[in-house]
Amino acid sequence: MDVVIVESPAKAKTINKYLGKNFEVIASFGHVRDLPAKDGSVDPDSDFKMLWEVDGKAGKRLSDIAAKVKNADRIVLATDPDREGEAISWHVLEVLRAKRVLKDKPVERVVFNAITKDAILEAMKHPRQIDENLVEAYLARRALDYLVGFNLSPVLWRKLPGARSAGRVQSVALRLVCDRELEIEKFVAREYWSLVAHLRNQAGAPFTARLVGADGKKITRLDIGAGAEAEGFKRDLENAVFRVVSVEAKPAKRHPYAPFTTSTLQQEASRKLGMAPEITMRVAQKLYEGVDLGGETVGLITYMRTDGVDVAPEAVASARAVIGREFGDRYVPGVPRKYQVKAKNAQEAHEAIRPTDVSRLPKDMARHLQADQARLYELIWTRMVASQMESAVLERTVAEIEAKAGGRVLDVRATGQVVRFDGFLKLYQEGKDDEEDEDSGRLPPLAPDEILKKDKIDATQHFTEPPPRYTEATLVKRMEELGIGRPSTYASTLAVLRERDYVKLDKKRLVPEDKGRLVTAFLESFFGRYVQYDFTAALEEQLDRVSNSEIDWKQVLRDFWRDFSIAIDGTRELRTTQVLDSLNDLLGPHIFPAKENGSNPRACPVCADGQLSLKLGKFGAFIGCSNYPECKYTRTLSNRGGEANGVEGERPGVKVLGEDPKTGKEITLRDGRFGAYVQEGQDAGKDDKPRRSSLSSNLKPEDVTLEKALALLSLPREVAKHPETGEPILAGIGRYGAYVQHKKTYANLAKDDDVLEIGANRAIDLIVTKEAGGGARGSGGEIRALGDHPEGGAITLKAGRFGPYLAWGKVNATLPRGTDMTGLTLEKAVELVNAKAAGAPSGGGRVLGEHPDGGQVTARAGRYGPYVSWEKISATLPKSMTLDDIGLEQAIRLIEDKIDSGGAKKPAKKAPAKKTAAAKKTAVAKKPAAKGAKAKPEIVDSDEPPFEPDAPAKKPARKKPAGKD
C-alpha cells in the first residue's frame, strides 16, 4: 500500500478516487509546524537556527499519518506545486523522520497543476525529490517575517498604545494606502473649462467637437483656467463658421488579454464580481480541489497561485475548438496565441489559471456549483477562451474642423471609434477601476470643405480631482507593479489590514483608519528603510534568487539582520515625547489642517493660550490641549470629511446643526475621544451637564442632520406596549449600543436594526424572546398556535432559550434571524418544519457538504455568533470569517481543531447496519393524527430546540388507525 499525503481533505477525497485501492490518500490539513511566538524561535546568534513546534491542532493528525506510513510500501508527497506546498511536504517529512517511521521506505514528491485523472496519473509517473531551493526560499521568507514581526510589534505596543502588529509586507501595503490618503488631503483643486460645439453635417446628423486650438496654438485640457477666458472663446465660437478641414480614418486592432494569473484574477473578480481577494482565493481553491459533477469529483480549474500566463498546448487546441463551435471559424485566429510573463520569477513557471477542460461550458456547470463558484468559473472560462480568439478590428476617425470668427481662427476636433469586427470583444471586456472619458462615439459621414451647421456651444467649468483611493483591486495591482509581496499573499495581507482595524472599506475604497496612519507615521520615522517600496521589492527579488539557487538563504538573513537589529536597539531608549513630536510633524496636514482665515490650526478652541498636539492614552491616540489638566479639551485625530467631522470656524471638533425649535438651544455634532456624538447646548459645569447622545452604529457623522440629532437626543422613546403587561417598551442607546427595554429586561438591537426607526413588531419580538430565554433551560413559553400541519398535528410558535422556534411534534425548527414573528404564516411555518424534518439546517443555516467520516457539515448563525457543526460538535467561526465566506474545508479544520483541543470528543464511526424485515417495518415513519382525531403528536421533554442537534430531526410518528395491522 502506498500512502499519498496532500494538504486538504477535499483534495484527498478527489485524488483517492483516481488512484485506486492500492493507494491511501490522507490530508495534513495545511501546515503542521510553525515557529512558536516566543523569543529564540529564530536565533541570529546561532546562524539563524530555527526551532519548529508542531501545531497542537496538528499533533493528532501527524500521529495518524505516522501510523499509516509505518505500514506503507512507499510515501508520495503530493502537496501544492509552489513554495508553500514544497514547505508543507518538507515539514511532514521532517516530522516523520523524527518519529522514525520512514526507515528505508522510498519517499517521492509529485506535483500536478490540475486535479484531474489524467494530470494526477501523469504526475505519478514522474516523481522527484523535494526541491531544496524552494524549501530554502520558504525558510528565508518565514525567518524574515518572524524577525520583523516578533521584534517590531513589541516596539509598537510599548511606544504606540493601540497598535497591534507590524509586518514585512503588511506595513508596506499599509503605507501605500496612507500615502494615497495624504496625497488626497494635500491636493489643491484647479479650475479649468472645456468648450464643446454641438454640430450637424449637411445631412443633419448631429455630433460634437472639442476646442483644441486657437490662433495657431494648441489648447490642452487645463489651459483655459478662468470663466472670463472661456466666455471669450464661447462668443467667438457662437459667431464662427465651421468648415471640415480633413477627415482621417485609421484602422486599429485590439488584442485579447492573457489568461488569468493570481493577481489579475483577484483584480478582475473584485471589479466584476465584487469579491474580496480573500474570498476569490477561497472559491478558486474549491474549484481547483474538485466539485461533484453527477457522482464524479473533478477539479474544474488549474492551480490558482501562479504568476505564469503560459497554457498547455492541449488546452489551447481545446479552446480553439470551442471558439469555432460556439462563435464560428471567423473568430479563430490563424495561429494559436502564446503569452509570456514579465515577472522575473513567475511562481516557478506555472501555467495560467484556466479551466481543466474548456469544453465544460459555464452554463452546463452552473447547476453543479454554488453561486459564487459558478460566477468565478465563468469569469476564468471566459478569460481563457477570449485569450485565444481573433483580435477586434476598430476604426478611429478624426475630423479636424476650422471655426472662423471674423479674423480669428479656432480649431475644433471631433473623434469617433467604430468596431468593424468585434473578435474577442464578443465574449470578454476587461473591467476598469476608474473610468476615463473616451471618444468612443461614432461620427456621421463628413467630407473635406463641408460647411457644418451649429446647434449650440457649451462652456463647462471643471475642477481637477485628487487621485482616487485604492480599491482592493488597484492596491493588488500597485503591489504587483512595485514587486511588493507575492500574489499568493496579497489576499491574506489585505485581510490582516482590515482585521487590525488599520484600514476600512468605504464604497469599495480602502480608507486608512487613524490607527493605521499612526503606525505608518511611526514606522516611517524610526524604521523608514523597512517600509520603503524599493527595499521591500529588492528583498523579494533576493528571495526569488534563493529559489533559483543563485544566492545563499542565510546570507540574505545575515545582511538583513545586521542593520535591522541596530534599528530595533535604537528605539529602546526612545522617549514618548520624541515619538509624539515626530508623529505631530508627519501627520500635521492630517490632524491639524490649515484654516481658511490663516489662524493657527493648533490653537486650543477652549482656552486662550493652549496648543493642540497628539497625545497617547490607554485606548490609543487622541488630540489634547497642552494646558491639561486645567484645560480638558480633547477630540479624535481625524478631521476627514471637513466640516462633517467638526471643523466649524474657531471650534474644531464641533459642527453646529441648528437650534432646538422647542428650547432654542444650539444642537451640535462633536468629535469625542470615543467617537462622534450630538449635544444640546453649550458645555457647562458638573451640576448642569448638557444632554448628549452617541450615534447609532449604522449612522455616519456626515449623515447626521438636525432632525436626526433631535431624534437621538429624545431617546429613549416609547416604541410599543407589552402585549401582556401593557407597560411601555422603550428604544434607546446605552453604553453597549442600541437596545429595547421593558421594565428591567433589555434586548440588544441587531446590526440591521435602526434605533430611530425600529417598529412595534420587531421590538416586541426582541423583548418576548429575551424574556422567554431569561430562566432555566426548558422555561421557554408558547407564543401562539399557528394551525395544523397538513399531515396532522399543531404547529406552535415558541420562545426558547436561544431564540424563537417552531414546534411540530418532535420537530423543532429555529426561525431564521430577522423573521417577523407577528407576520409568520402557517404556510411559511409548514415550509420550515418540513425542511427541518428533511434534514436541512434551521435558523438560516446551510449545508456545506459531507465530512470525510460521514455526516453533514453545516454553517449556522448562533446566539453567540456564527458556527459550524458536525454530529454533536460545534465550532465557533473566528472573527475574520463570515457565514458567506466559510467553505467545507475551513469548517472541517475548525471542527478538527475543536476535537484536538479537547473541547469535543470525536464520534465513533458507525458501520451501516443491515435492516431486517421486522426492523424495516418498525422503522416506517408515523405522522401525527389527522385534524379532529384524538391522537396527539408526541411532545419532547424540553420546550426548546437543542443548540447542537445531533442529527436531522425525524417527522412525528404516524399512529395507525385502531383495528388495523
Disulfide bonds with the S-S distance in Angstrom:
none
